[in-house]
Amino acid sequence: MDGHARALGYFALFTEIGLVLFVTTMVGALAGHWLDQQLQTNPLFVVAGFLGGAFLGAVADYRLIARFLKRLDSEDGA
């Protein structure tokens, strides 16, 4: 893999990391906000949804990075 392709690969990885973490956190917080409105328990479920979304985003990012590094190692070894 040449330098330009590797740089684009890292750019794509970092972009995807940010998007995955942002989307999962926002979905969790918005779902918690909706649930708080339904049950009138502000801000209990907003906080729980935010933390749950952030956790799920972190797990997804970990898997994404591990898969990227495995593919990078296999391309360098080949």
Biopython code that builds the backbone (N, CA, C, O; Angstrom):
import numpy as np
from Bio.PDB.StructureBuilder import StructureBuilder

atoms = [
    (1, "MET", "N", (0.861, -1.166, 0.000)),
    (1, "MET", "CA", (0.000, 0.000, 0.000)),
    (1, "MET", "C", (0.910, 1.232, 0.000)),
    (1, "MET", "O", (1.778, 1.369, 0.862)),
    (2, "ASP", "N", (0.709, 2.113, -0.958)),
    (2, "ASP", "CA", (1.551, 3.298, -1.032)),
    (2, "ASP", "C", (1.091, 4.336, -0.004)),
    (2, "ASP", "O", (0.054, 4.172, 0.640)),
    (3, "GLY", "N", (1.872, 5.398, 0.137)),
    (3, "GLY", "CA", (1.614, 6.402, 1.158)),
    (3, "GLY", "C", (0.295, 7.132, 0.980)),
    (3, "GLY", "O", (-0.395, 7.418, 1.958)),
    (4, "HIS", "N", (-0.060, 7.436, -0.269)),
    (4, "HIS", "CA", (-1.301, 8.174, -0.524)),
    (4, "HIS", "C", (-2.524, 7.323, -0.168)),
    (4, "HIS", "O", (-3.464, 7.818, 0.453)),
    (5, "ALA", "N", (-2.512, 6.072, -0.553)),
    (5, "ALA", "CA", (-3.636, 5.189, -0.243)),
    (5, "ALA", "C", (-3.742, 4.956, 1.253)),
    (5, "ALA", "O", (-4.846, 4.877, 1.790)),
    (6, "ARG", "N", (-2.612, 4.844, 1.932)),
    (6, "ARG", "CA", (-2.628, 4.651, 3.387)),
    (6, "ARG", "C", (-3.195, 5.882, 4.089)),
    (6, "ARG", "O", (-3.963, 5.762, 5.043)),
    (7, "ALA", "N", (-2.812, 7.061, 3.612)),
    (7, "ALA", "CA", (-3.339, 8.294, 4.200)),
    (7, "ALA", "C", (-4.853, 8.384, 4.010)),
    (7, "ALA", "O", (-5.570, 8.788, 4.926)),
    (8, "LEU", "N", (-5.337, 8.012, 2.836)),
    (8, "LEU", "CA", (-6.782, 8.013, 2.602)),
    (8, "LEU", "C", (-7.482, 6.973, 3.477)),
    (8, "LEU", "O", (-8.595, 7.203, 3.950)),
    (9, "GLY", "N", (-6.840, 5.853, 3.686)),
    (9, "GLY", "CA", (-7.405, 4.822, 4.556)),
    (9, "GLY", "C", (-7.534, 5.310, 5.990)),
    (9, "GLY", "O", (-8.556, 5.083, 6.637)),
    (10, "TYR", "N", (-6.496, 5.981, 6.491)),
    (10, "TYR", "CA", (-6.566, 6.532, 7.840)),
    (10, "TYR", "C", (-7.616, 7.628, 7.940)),
    (10, "TYR", "O", (-8.329, 7.714, 8.940)),
    (11, "PHE", "N", (-7.719, 8.467, 6.915)),
    (11, "PHE", "CA", (-8.738, 9.511, 6.900)),
    (11, "PHE", "C", (-10.138, 8.905, 6.961)),
    (11, "PHE", "O", (-10.996, 9.382, 7.705)),
    (12, "ALA", "N", (-10.361, 7.867, 6.186)),
    (12, "ALA", "CA", (-11.659, 7.185, 6.197)),
    (12, "ALA", "C", (-11.926, 6.551, 7.563)),
    (12, "ALA", "O", (-13.048, 6.607, 8.066)),
    (13, "LEU", "N", (-10.910, 5.956, 8.154)),
    (13, "LEU", "CA", (-11.056, 5.336, 9.468)),
    (13, "LEU", "C", (-11.438, 6.370, 10.519)),
    (13, "LEU", "O", (-12.390, 6.168, 11.274)),
    (14, "PHE", "N", (-10.707, 7.466, 10.570)),
    (14, "PHE", "CA", (-10.984, 8.486, 11.584)),
    (14, "PHE", "C", (-12.348, 9.131, 11.375)),
    (14, "PHE", "O", (-13.031, 9.465, 12.343)),
    (15, "THR", "N", (-12.745, 9.306, 10.128)),
    (15, "THR", "CA", (-14.069, 9.848, 9.848)),
    (15, "THR", "C", (-15.148, 8.890, 10.332)),
    (15, "THR", "O", (-16.124, 9.312, 10.952)),
    (16, "GLU", "N", (-14.977, 7.614, 10.052)),
    (16, "GLU", "CA", (-15.966, 6.629, 10.465)),
    (16, "GLU", "C", (-16.025, 6.489, 11.986)),
    (16, "GLU", "O", (-17.102, 6.304, 12.552)),
    (17, "ILE", "N", (-14.878, 6.575, 12.642)),
    (17, "ILE", "CA", (-14.850, 6.518, 14.101)),
    (17, "ILE", "C", (-15.694, 7.649, 14.685)),
    (17, "ILE", "O", (-16.523, 7.425, 15.567)),
    (18, "GLY", "N", (-15.477, 8.849, 14.191)),
    (18, "GLY", "CA", (-16.226, 9.994, 14.693)),
    (18, "GLY", "C", (-17.711, 9.889, 14.416)),
    (18, "GLY", "O", (-18.530, 10.186, 15.286)),
    (19, "LEU", "N", (-18.064, 9.470, 13.211)),
    (19, "LEU", "CA", (-19.477, 9.353, 12.863)),
    (19, "LEU", "C", (-20.190, 8.281, 13.675)),
    (19, "LEU", "O", (-21.315, 8.490, 14.129)),
    (20, "VAL", "N", (-19.549, 7.149, 13.856)),
    (20, "VAL", "CA", (-20.165, 6.059, 14.623)),
    (20, "VAL", "C", (-20.392, 6.503, 16.068)),
    (20, "VAL", "O", (-21.467, 6.279, 16.626)),
    (21, "LEU", "N", (-19.395, 7.122, 16.667)),
    (21, "LEU", "CA", (-19.534, 7.559, 18.048)),
    (21, "LEU", "C", (-20.591, 8.647, 18.177)),
    (21, "LEU", "O", (-21.377, 8.636, 19.124)),
    (22, "PHE", "N", (-20.619, 9.579, 17.245)),
    (22, "PHE", "CA", (-21.601, 10.660, 17.282)),
    (22, "PHE", "C", (-23.022, 10.128, 17.117)),
    (22, "PHE", "O", (-23.919, 10.481, 17.884)),
    (23, "VAL", "N", (-23.217, 9.286, 16.121)),
    (23, "VAL", "CA", (-24.577, 8.799, 15.826)),
    (23, "VAL", "C", (-25.114, 7.932, 16.966)),
    (23, "VAL", "O", (-26.260, 8.110, 17.379)),
    (24, "THR", "N", (-24.325, 7.015, 17.472)),
    (24, "THR", "CA", (-24.827, 6.145, 18.543)),
    (24, "THR", "C", (-25.117, 6.942, 19.808)),
    (24, "THR", "O", (-26.102, 6.669, 20.493)),
    (25, "THR", "N", (-24.282, 7.918, 20.126)),
    (25, "THR", "CA", (-24.510, 8.740, 21.306)),
    (25, "THR", "C", (-25.762, 9.592, 21.150)),
    (25, "THR", "O", (-26.561, 9.701, 22.081)),
    (26, "MET", "N", (-25.938, 10.199, 19.975)),
    (26, "MET", "CA", (-27.109, 11.037, 19.750)),
    (26, "MET", "C", (-28.399, 10.221, 19.726)),
    (26, "MET", "O", (-29.415, 10.657, 20.268)),
    (27, "VAL", "N", (-28.369, 9.056, 19.112)),
    (27, "VAL", "CA", (-29.565, 8.208, 19.090)),
    (27, "VAL", "C", (-29.941, 7.799, 20.515)),
    (27, "VAL", "O", (-31.117, 7.815, 20.878)),
    (28, "GLY", "N", (-28.955, 7.439, 21.309)),
    (28, "GLY", "CA", (-29.242, 7.077, 22.695)),
    (28, "GLY", "C", (-29.814, 8.242, 23.489)),
    (28, "GLY", "O", (-30.774, 8.070, 24.240)),
    (29, "ALA", "N", (-29.234, 9.419, 23.330)),
    (29, "ALA", "CA", (-29.719, 10.590, 24.055)),
    (29, "ALA", "C", (-31.116, 10.999, 23.591)),
    (29, "ALA", "O", (-31.968, 11.349, 24.408)),
    (30, "LEU", "N", (-31.346, 10.953, 22.286)),
    (30, "LEU", "CA", (-32.670, 11.322, 21.780)),
    (30, "LEU", "C", (-33.738, 10.317, 22.180)),
    (30, "LEU", "O", (-34.869, 10.695, 22.485)),
    (31, "ALA", "N", (-33.381, 9.043, 22.179)),
    (31, "ALA", "CA", (-34.331, 8.024, 22.638)),
    (31, "ALA", "C", (-34.631, 8.222, 24.123)),
    (31, "ALA", "O", (-35.775, 8.081, 24.554)),
    (32, "GLY", "N", (-33.606, 8.545, 24.897)),
    (32, "GLY", "CA", (-33.807, 8.822, 26.317)),
    (32, "GLY", "C", (-34.666, 10.062, 26.537)),
    (32, "GLY", "O", (-35.498, 10.095, 27.443)),
    (33, "HIS", "N", (-34.462, 11.077, 25.709)),
    (33, "HIS", "CA", (-35.274, 12.293, 25.802)),
    (33, "HIS", "C", (-36.738, 11.988, 25.504)),
    (33, "HIS", "O", (-37.635, 12.461, 26.202)),
    (34, "TRP", "N", (-36.967, 11.204, 24.474)),
    (34, "TRP", "CA", (-38.340, 10.820, 24.136)),
    (34, "TRP", "C", (-38.983, 10.037, 25.285)),
    (34, "TRP", "O", (-40.133, 10.280, 25.652)),
    (35, "LEU", "N", (-38.223, 9.100, 25.841)),
    (35, "LEU", "CA", (-38.750, 8.297, 26.942)),
    (35, "LEU", "C", (-39.006, 9.164, 28.173)),
    (35, "LEU", "O", (-39.996, 8.959, 28.875)),
    (36, "ASP", "N", (-38.137, 10.120, 28.441)),
    (36, "ASP", "CA", (-38.353, 11.047, 29.553)),
    (36, "ASP", "C", (-39.626, 11.869, 29.354)),
    (36, "ASP", "O", (-40.356, 12.128, 30.311)),
    (37, "GLN", "N", (-39.890, 12.276, 28.123)),
    (37, "GLN", "CA", (-41.111, 13.028, 27.854)),
    (37, "GLN", "C", (-42.350, 12.158, 28.078)),
    (37, "GLN", "O", (-43.363, 12.633, 28.592)),
    (38, "GLN", "N", (-42.265, 10.909, 27.696)),
    (38, "GLN", "CA", (-43.410, 10.014, 27.863)),
    (38, "GLN", "C", (-43.682, 9.720, 29.343)),
    (38, "GLN", "O", (-44.836, 9.670, 29.769)),
    (39, "LEU", "N", (-42.621, 9.529, 30.114)),
    (39, "LEU", "CA", (-42.759, 9.152, 31.522)),
    (39, "LEU", "C", (-42.622, 10.331, 32.478)),
    (39, "LEU", "O", (-42.825, 10.178, 33.682)),
    (40, "GLN", "N", (-42.281, 11.503, 31.952)),
    (40, "GLN", "CA", (-42.067, 12.724, 32.734)),
    (40, "GLN", "C", (-41.039, 12.494, 33.848)),
    (40, "GLN", "O", (-41.285, 12.785, 35.018)),
    (41, "THR", "N", (-39.889, 11.967, 33.447)),
    (41, "THR", "CA", (-38.814, 11.663, 34.394)),
    (41, "THR", "C", (-37.521, 12.375, 34.018)),
    (41, "THR", "O", (-36.442, 11.798, 34.153)),
    (42, "ASN", "N", (-37.606, 13.593, 33.557)),
    (42, "ASN", "CA", (-36.437, 14.325, 33.076)),
    (42, "ASN", "C", (-35.367, 14.417, 34.147)),
    (42, "ASN", "O", (-35.755, 14.672, 35.287)),
    (43, "PRO", "N", (-34.115, 14.250, 33.936)),
    (43, "PRO", "CA", (-33.319, 13.795, 32.798)),
    (43, "PRO", "C", (-32.803, 12.379, 32.958)),
    (43, "PRO", "O", (-31.738, 12.053, 32.435)),
    (44, "LEU", "N", (-33.511, 11.553, 33.648)),
    (44, "LEU", "CA", (-33.040, 10.200, 33.960)),
    (44, "LEU", "C", (-32.664, 9.402, 32.718)),
    (44, "LEU", "O", (-31.548, 8.891, 32.631)),
    (45, "PHE", "N", (-33.560, 9.291, 31.773)),
    (45, "PHE", "CA", (-33.305, 8.449, 30.607)),
    (45, "PHE", "C", (-32.427, 9.149, 29.566)),
    (45, "PHE", "O", (-31.808, 8.479, 28.740)),
    (46, "VAL", "N", (-32.365, 10.467, 29.592)),
    (46, "VAL", "CA", (-31.430, 11.175, 28.701)),
    (46, "VAL", "C", (-30.003, 10.789, 29.062)),
    (46, "VAL", "O", (-29.196, 10.467, 28.191)),
    (47, "VAL", "N", (-29.707, 10.825, 30.338)),
    (47, "VAL", "CA", (-28.358, 10.476, 30.799)),
    (47, "VAL", "C", (-28.073, 9.000, 30.528)),
    (47, "VAL", "O", (-26.996, 8.649, 30.045)),
    (48, "ALA", "N", (-29.033, 8.146, 30.839)),
    (48, "ALA", "CA", (-28.840, 6.713, 30.599)),
    (48, "ALA", "C", (-28.674, 6.426, 29.108)),
    (48, "ALA", "O", (-27.823, 5.627, 28.719)),
    (49, "GLY", "N", (-29.480, 7.073, 28.280)),
    (49, "GLY", "CA", (-29.362, 6.880, 26.835)),
    (49, "GLY", "C", (-28.049, 7.404, 26.288)),
    (49, "GLY", "O", (-27.437, 6.786, 25.417)),
    (50, "PHE", "N", (-27.617, 8.549, 26.802)),
    (50, "PHE", "CA", (-26.326, 9.112, 26.378)),
    (50, "PHE", "C", (-25.185, 8.164, 26.717)),
    (50, "PHE", "O", (-24.338, 7.871, 25.872)),
    (51, "LEU", "N", (-25.168, 7.688, 27.954)),
    (51, "LEU", "CA", (-24.087, 6.785, 28.381)),
    (51, "LEU", "C", (-24.146, 5.444, 27.644)),
    (51, "LEU", "O", (-23.115, 4.899, 27.252)),
    (52, "GLY", "N", (-25.356, 4.922, 27.462)),
    (52, "GLY", "CA", (-25.501, 3.675, 26.717)),
    (52, "GLY", "C", (-25.075, 3.821, 25.268)),
    (52, "GLY", "O", (-24.398, 2.946, 24.728)),
    (53, "GLY", "N", (-25.463, 4.913, 24.638)),
    (53, "GLY", "CA", (-25.061, 5.168, 23.258)),
    (53, "GLY", "C", (-23.563, 5.350, 23.125)),
    (53, "GLY", "O", (-22.949, 4.858, 22.178)),
    (54, "ALA", "N", (-22.972, 6.065, 24.084)),
    (54, "ALA", "CA", (-21.523, 6.262, 24.057)),
    (54, "ALA", "C", (-20.785, 4.936, 24.237)),
    (54, "ALA", "O", (-19.762, 4.695, 23.595)),
    (55, "PHE", "N", (-21.315, 4.075, 25.120)),
    (55, "PHE", "CA", (-20.701, 2.764, 25.316)),
    (55, "PHE", "C", (-20.790, 1.918, 24.051)),
    (55, "PHE", "O", (-19.806, 1.314, 23.626)),
    (56, "LEU", "N", (-21.976, 1.880, 23.456)),
    (56, "LEU", "CA", (-22.133, 1.098, 22.224)),
    (56, "LEU", "C", (-21.268, 1.658, 21.098)),
    (56, "LEU", "O", (-20.718, 0.896, 20.303)),
    (57, "GLY", "N", (-21.144, 2.966, 21.027)),
    (57, "GLY", "CA", (-20.278, 3.582, 20.024)),
    (57, "GLY", "C", (-18.817, 3.230, 20.248)),
    (57, "GLY", "O", (-18.075, 2.990, 19.295)),
    (58, "ALA", "N", (-18.408, 3.201, 21.508)),
    (58, "ALA", "CA", (-17.019, 2.848, 21.817)),
    (58, "ALA", "C", (-16.736, 1.392, 21.439)),
    (58, "ALA", "O", (-15.667, 1.084, 20.912)),
    (59, "VAL", "N", (-17.686, 0.504, 21.705)),
    (59, "VAL", "CA", (-17.512, -0.907, 21.329)),
    (59, "VAL", "C", (-17.440, -1.036, 19.807)),
    (59, "VAL", "O", (-16.598, -1.765, 19.283)),
    (60, "ALA", "N", (-18.316, -0.336, 19.106)),
    (60, "ALA", "CA", (-18.303, -0.394, 17.642)),
    (60, "ALA", "C", (-16.997, 0.183, 17.093)),
    (60, "ALA", "O", (-16.440, -0.349, 16.133)),
    (61, "ASP", "N", (-16.510, 1.261, 17.694)),
    (61, "ASP", "CA", (-15.237, 1.841, 17.254)),
    (61, "ASP", "C", (-14.072, 0.894, 17.513)),
    (61, "ASP", "O", (-13.161, 0.794, 16.691)),
    (62, "TYR", "N", (-14.093, 0.204, 18.642)),
    (62, "TYR", "CA", (-13.045, -0.763, 18.934)),
    (62, "TYR", "C", (-13.008, -1.864, 17.877)),
    (62, "TYR", "O", (-11.942, -2.235, 17.387)),
    (63, "ARG", "N", (-14.177, -2.374, 17.536)),
    (63, "ARG", "CA", (-14.245, -3.420, 16.505)),
    (63, "ARG", "C", (-13.784, -2.901, 15.151)),
    (63, "ARG", "O", (-13.100, -3.604, 14.407)),
    (64, "LEU", "N", (-14.160, -1.674, 14.840)),
    (64, "LEU", "CA", (-13.761, -1.060, 13.579)),
    (64, "LEU", "C", (-12.244, -0.908, 13.496)),
    (64, "LEU", "O", (-11.640, -1.230, 12.472)),
    (65, "ILE", "N", (-11.637, -0.423, 14.558)),
    (65, "ILE", "CA", (-10.183, -0.233, 14.582)),
    (65, "ILE", "C", (-9.462, -1.569, 14.518)),
    (65, "ILE", "O", (-8.472, -1.707, 13.799)),
    (66, "ALA", "N", (-9.953, -2.560, 15.270)),
    (66, "ALA", "CA", (-9.321, -3.885, 15.250)),
    (66, "ALA", "C", (-9.367, -4.494, 13.854)),
    (66, "ALA", "O", (-8.382, -5.067, 13.390)),
    (67, "ARG", "N", (-10.514, -4.370, 13.184)),
    (67, "ARG", "CA", (-10.639, -4.902, 11.823)),
    (67, "ARG", "C", (-9.720, -4.167, 10.858)),
    (67, "ARG", "O", (-9.111, -4.790, 9.988)),
    (68, "PHE", "N", (-9.612, -2.847, 11.003)),
    (68, "PHE", "CA", (-8.742, -2.052, 10.140)),
    (68, "PHE", "C", (-7.284, -2.437, 10.343)),
    (68, "PHE", "O", (-6.542, -2.597, 9.374)),
    (69, "LEU", "N", (-6.866, -2.588, 11.602)),
    (69, "LEU", "CA", (-5.471, -2.936, 11.870)),
    (69, "LEU", "C", (-5.140, -4.346, 11.391)),
    (69, "LEU", "O", (-4.033, -4.592, 10.912)),
    (70, "LYS", "N", (-6.082, -5.267, 11.514)),
    (70, "LYS", "CA", (-5.856, -6.631, 11.024)),
    (70, "LYS", "C", (-5.666, -6.626, 9.508)),
    (70, "LYS", "O", (-4.784, -7.304, 8.980)),
    (71, "ARG", "N", (-6.506, -5.850, 8.813)),
    (71, "ARG", "CA", (-6.385, -5.760, 7.361)),
    (71, "ARG", "C", (-5.079, -5.075, 6.965)),
    (71, "ARG", "O", (-4.442, -5.467, 5.987)),
    (72, "LEU", "N", (-4.684, -4.062, 7.716)),
    (72, "LEU", "CA", (-3.434, -3.358, 7.433)),
    (72, "LEU", "C", (-2.238, -4.275, 7.627)),
    (72, "LEU", "O", (-1.304, -4.254, 6.826)),
    (73, "ASP", "N", (-2.257, -5.084, 8.689)),
    (73, "ASP", "CA", (-1.161, -6.033, 8.916)),
    (73, "ASP", "C", (-1.095, -7.091, 7.828)),
    (73, "ASP", "O", (-0.006, -7.473, 7.399)),
    (74, "SER", "N", (-2.247, -7.569, 7.378)),
    (74, "SER", "CA", (-2.239, -8.601, 6.341)),
    (74, "SER", "C", (-1.746, -8.033, 5.003)),
    (74, "SER", "O", (-1.113, -8.755, 4.232)),
    (75, "GLU", "N", (-2.017, -6.781, 4.719)),
    (75, "GLU", "CA", (-1.540, -6.162, 3.476)),
    (75, "GLU", "C", (-0.043, -5.893, 3.543)),
    (75, "GLU", "O", (0.649, -6.005, 2.531)),
    (76, "ASP", "N", (0.470, -5.536, 4.728)),
    (76, "ASP", "CA", (1.893, -5.280, 4.863)),
    (76, "ASP", "C", (2.701, -6.568, 4.804)),
    (76, "ASP", "O", (3.824, -6.580, 4.300)),
    (77, "GLY", "N", (2.127, -7.654, 5.322)),
    (77, "GLY", "CA", (2.825, -8.940, 5.324)),
    (77, "GLY", "C", (2.781, -9.641, 3.977)),
    (77, "GLY", "O", (3.612, -10.510, 3.713)),
    (78, "ALA", "N", (1.847, -9.289, 3.131)),
    (78, "ALA", "CA", (1.680, -9.985, 1.855)),
    (78, "ALA", "C", (2.658, -9.541, 0.814)),
    (78, "ALA", "O", (2.633, -10.043, -0.310)),
]
sb = StructureBuilder()
sb.init_structure("model")
sb.init_model(0)
sb.init_chain("A")
sb.init_seg("    ")
for serial, (resi, resn, name, xyz) in enumerate(atoms, 1):
    if name == "N":
        sb.init_residue(resn, " ", resi, " ")
    sb.init_atom(name, np.array(xyz, "f"), 0.0, 1.0, " ", f" {name:<3s}", serial, name[0])
structure = sb.get_structure()
